[in-house]
Amino acid sequence: MNGEQFVELRDGDRRMAGILHLPTHGTSPFPVVIYCPGKNGERYEVHRLAVKLARRLADEGVAMLRFDYCGLGLSDGHYYDMTTSSKVSNVLKAWDEVRRRPELDSGRTAYLGFSDGARIALMAAERSGVDRVVLWSPLFYEFGGAHPSGKRPRFTRHALNKEKLVMPWAGLWISMEFYRDLQELDKEAVLRAYEGRSLLVYGDDDPLIREEFEKVRTDSYAIYRGDAGHEVCAVQGAGHLFTSRLFEERIMDVTGQWLKRELRASETGEGGMRDVETSPVWPQP
């Protein structure tokens, strides 16, 4: 994998570990995708989905930068310091890295956000002027994730940092600051503010997505509703994490085809991603 290289990003005094996948053929500067993992996601993602996609995109002439947020994976920091705002800051530092590199075409950049990362991607796009986003299983409001099992979160002081009020979540300590930051965020403003193009991919057997759909006026936003600039694709039978080879292939085909078209990456002939159909609108309940 000669086109893969370690990248050290920085956000203030904290280092972030990343991997940059560069095409090994074609002419630079290359279009690039910046990957935004989910709430506790890391640069490789569940069942190495980000790795698989990055390698496939590189074969098709599209670079991809994937990295660990501060407090996750190999990056500096603690998970209990993580908030939506800190993640957006991390992504914007990744965007700065893209703009700095002559082998990457910052004018042909897209963000790809998975789950909670979709919210991060959309916020980063609005702040950086990037006008292409891919949203996998997007959670903007995070109803179930904010209150696990339908219970209000109960916080305690962290054993090693008494200033931090934390609660256990998915094997990690998440802070009260995370939820305060999330509550202060105007999610509707985020959805309204984005003026670029988008692809939304979700599993039609995903209870988290269904919950968001039931509680959010999705028909008010083109990202959900679908139109000429906003495509929506339902993966039949898939859950939140697309955990099967069939589901993986489906989302990578849909995503790869959309990115190649939107970023105008060069065609490579054999082994290319297949043309796929997308659903025109978000399904009605």
Secondary structure, 3 states (H helix, E strand, C coil): CCCEEEEEEEECCEEEEEEEECCCCCCCCEEEEEEECCCCCCCCCHHHHHHHHHHHHHHCCCEEEEECCCCCCCCCCCHHHCCHHHHHHHHHHHHHHHHHCCCEEEEEEEEEEECHHHHHHHHHHHHHCCCEEEEECCCCCCHHHHCHHHCCCCCEECCCCCCCEEEEECCEEEEHHHHHHHHHCCHHHHHHHCCCEEEEEEECCCHHHHHHHHHCCHHHCHHHHCECCEEEEEECCCCCCCCCHHHHHHHHHHHHHHHHHHHCCCCCCCCCCCCCCCCCCCCCC
